[in-house]
Amino acid sequence: MTLKKEMALVNIAVVQIVTEEDTPKTHTFDTSKEASLDPKVSQGQEKPLRIKNRIVATDKTEDLVIGYDVTLKNSTLSPELLELTDGGKLIYDKVDTTKVIGYEGPQMGKVVNRTKFTLIVFTEEKDADGDILKYAKFTYKHCKGKPVKYSFKDGDFYVPEFKAESRAKIGEKPVKIEFVDTLPELG
């Protein structure tokens, strides 16, 4: 039996968010400190046929993964990421129309039409001497943001926590992992 090569993955090197619009926008940043992607599972069922004190058959369906619940913690506040996940609107300066001067959350009690996006998380594969060998690129499609949680503490930097749901479409795979040699450029 041949022993397979194992990969030692560490860190979040870069995160990319690509909107799923007619004209996609790509946000690339290296300030993410934590990403957790928990599988969303449709639980199977098990129904035994019991006759008196014995089981003669069992009708069983398997658990099925339908997507992932995403939590992304960032070391800094990205207004564009806030707008995308929370569903509100950025406010721009009237003179310098590229300068963000504020943010307004979505209206209370109204359905929010959030833009779907693809989340891509790059981690590093390291060698025993600490060199980077390559990167693992984890891709989750069709993410839809959720309201942002705010938590402030005196003396601590604000760590934004963004949540989303990634749900695969029929016939799609809910996660894709590729091994690449380079990272995308920050932009």
C-alpha positions in Angstrom: 0.0 0.0 0.0 1.4 3.4 -1.0 1.1 6.2 1.5 -0.5 9.3 0.0 1.0 12.8 0.3 -0.6 14.9 3.0 -0.9 18.6 2.9 -0.2 20.9 5.9 -2.6 23.8 5.4 -2.3 27.0 7.5 -3.5 30.6 7.5 -6.0 32.5 5.4 -3.7 34.0 2.7 -6.4 35.8 0.7 -10.2 35.9 0.4 -12.0 36.7 -2.8 -15.6 37.6 -3.1 -17.1 37.7 -6.7 -20.6 38.9 -7.1 -22.9 36.8 -9.2 -24.3 39.6 -11.4 -24.3 40.4 -15.1 -21.2 42.5 -14.5 -19.4 40.7 -11.6 -17.4 42.7 -9.1 -14.4 41.1 -7.4 -13.2 42.1 -4.0 -9.9 40.6 -2.9 -8.5 41.2 0.6 -5.9 39.7 3.0 -7.4 40.8 6.3 -9.6 37.8 7.1 -8.6 36.2 10.4 -11.1 33.4 10.5 -13.5 31.6 8.2 -15.8 28.7 9.2 -17.9 26.8 6.7 -20.3 24.4 8.4 -22.1 21.9 6.2 -25.9 22.4 5.9 -27.2 18.8 6.0 -30.7 17.5 5.2 -31.0 14.8 7.8 -31.8 11.3 6.6 -34.3 9.2 8.3 -34.3 5.7 9.6 -37.6 3.8 10.1 -37.3 0.2 11.3 -40.1 -2.3 10.7 -40.5 -3.9 14.1 -42.5 -7.0 14.7 -42.9 -7.7 18.4 -39.3 -8.0 19.7 -37.3 -8.1 16.5 -36.5 -5.8 13.6 -37.2 -7.4 10.2 -36.3 -4.4 7.9 -35.2 -0.8 8.0 -36.1 1.9 5.5 -33.2 4.3 5.6 -32.3 7.5 3.8 -28.9 9.1 3.9 -27.9 12.6 5.1 -27.4 14.9 2.2 -25.2 18.1 2.1 -27.1 21.0 0.5 -24.6 23.7 1.1 -22.6 25.5 3.7 -23.2 28.1 6.4 -20.4 30.7 6.2 -19.0 32.8 9.0 -16.1 35.2 8.0 -14.3 37.3 10.6 -12.3 40.1 9.2 -9.6 42.2 11.0 -10.8 45.4 9.4 -14.1 46.8 8.2 -14.7 46.6 4.5 -17.6 48.8 3.6 -18.2 46.9 0.3 -18.3 43.6 2.1 -20.7 45.1 4.7 -23.0 46.3 1.9 -22.9 43.0 0.1 -23.7 40.8 3.2 -25.9 43.0 5.3 -27.9 44.2 2.3 -27.9 48.0 2.9 -26.4 50.8 0.8 -23.1 52.7 1.0 -23.3 56.5 1.0 -20.8 58.2 -1.2 -19.4 61.8 -1.1 -21.2 64.1 -3.5 -18.0 65.6 -4.9 -15.6 62.6 -4.7 -18.1 59.9 -5.8 -15.6 57.1 -5.1 -15.2 58.1 -1.4 -17.5 56.2 1.0 -18.8 58.4 3.8 -21.3 56.1 5.4 -23.6 53.1 5.4 -27.3 52.7 5.9 -28.6 49.2 6.8 -31.7 47.7 5.1 -35.1 49.0 6.1 -36.7 47.4 9.1 -39.4 44.8 8.4 -38.8 44.8 4.6 -37.5 41.9 2.5 -33.9 42.5 1.5 -32.8 41.5 -2.0 -29.1 40.7 -1.3 -26.7 40.1 -4.2 -25.4 36.5 -4.4 -21.7 36.0 -4.5 -19.0 33.3 -4.7 -16.7 33.0 -1.8 -13.1 31.9 -2.4 -10.7 31.2 0.5 -7.0 30.6 -0.2 -4.9 28.8 2.4 -1.2 28.1 2.4 0.4 24.7 2.2 3.7 24.9 4.1 6.8 22.7 4.1 8.7 21.6 7.2 11.0 24.6 6.9 8.1 27.1 6.7 8.2 27.7 3.0 5.0 28.0 1.0 4.7 25.1 -1.4 1.3 26.1 -3.0 -2.1 27.3 -2.1 -5.4 25.5 -1.5 -8.3 27.4 -3.1 -11.7 26.6 -1.5 -14.8 27.9 -3.6 -18.4 28.2 -2.3 -21.0 29.4 -4.9 -24.3 31.2 -4.5 -23.6 32.7 -1.1 -26.3 35.0 0.2 -25.5 37.4 3.1 -27.3 37.7 6.4 -27.6 40.6 8.8 -24.2 41.6 10.3 -23.5 41.2 14.0 -21.9 44.2 15.7 -19.9 43.8 18.9 -17.7 46.5 20.4 -15.4 46.3 23.4 -13.3 49.1 24.9 -9.6 48.7 24.1 -10.2 46.0 21.4 -10.4 46.5 17.7 -13.8 45.9 16.1 -13.8 42.5 14.4 -16.6 42.4 11.8 -18.4 39.0 11.6 -20.1 38.4 8.3 -22.5 35.5 7.8 -23.9 34.0 4.6 -25.5 30.8 3.3 -24.0 29.0 0.3 -26.5 26.7 -1.3 -25.7 24.5 -4.3 -28.1 24.3 -7.2 -29.4 20.9 -8.4 -26.5 19.0 -10.0 -23.8 21.3 -8.6 -21.1 20.4 -6.0 -21.4 22.5 -2.8 -17.6 23.0 -2.5 -14.6 22.9 -4.9 -11.0 22.7 -3.8 -8.2 23.4 -6.2 -4.4 23.4 -5.6 -2.7 26.5 -7.2 0.7 28.0 -7.3 -0.1 31.7 -7.0 -2.6 34.0 -5.3 -4.7 36.6 -7.0 -3.5 40.1 -6.7 -5.0 42.4 -4.1 -7.1 45.0 -5.6 
